[in-house]
Amino acid sequence: MAPGILYLLPNTLGQAHPLHPLSDVIPVEVQKITSQLRYFIVENAKTTRAYLKRVDANFPLASPLQEIQLNELNINTKVSELPSLLSPLLQGHDVGLISEAGVPAVADPGANLVRLAHQHGIRVRPLVGPSSLLLAVMASGLNGQSFAFNGYLPTEGAQRMKAIQEFEVRSRKEKQTQLFIETPYRNAALLEALCQACHPTTQLCIATDLTLDTEKIQTHTVSQWAARIAAGNMPDFNRKPTVFLFLA
């Protein structure tokens, strides 16, 4: 029996206005494929059910939602548990991998499963959808020919400052845009650290709530950001998903 296909299914980047159609960010063909699947590997079962309900409103699901199998894969999943997640695929069923937000396997725990699927000869199909990282690069005005995503910076003050300075050296030497994300309630602390650690002329972009009605993307020099903070003009990004980018 030939194995099924592992579809990498994009998700929305947040809760959009209810009047906005899902197709504003998720292509129709992706919704159709999603609606036909009965097996999913998901970061969070509850939010995935809510997402599948939105898909169902446009394209009826192949099975009632309560009969669809949702297996969770997140930061708490042990490496030893990954092979069992492939069982439906090895039995010939197509499976969808869905992240909590954006595209799977990018800033997401799904990468290890995708690698394991390749090792088992399972076909992997990535589908088109929103990536906050690429959207931020596109809109930043910084170098889109060379960029690096560095995930989360250390939370301890001295270690974070050291990491920022090291990434700034790399950015200047390689003319490379550096990308970071942060737990949303720490956005202000990261911005302040960037303003303290980086050279005043370094270009810094803050991209918040991408694809949502509250989307805000701003690029200024570090000195300009510092002046805004000093004047009490902190960006409206508290507890909102944000991508930070800089180019020295």
PyMOL commands that set and color helices and strands:
alter all, ss='L'
color gray80, all
select helices_A, chain A and resi 22-24+28-36+45-58+65-67+79-85+87-90+111-119+132-140+157-174+184-197+222-230
alter helices_A, ss='H'
color red, helices_A
select strands_A, chain A and resi 5-9+39-42+69-72+95-98+123-126+147-149+177-181+203-208+216-221+242-247
alter strands_A, ss='S'
color yellow, strands_A
deselect
rebuild
show_as cartoon
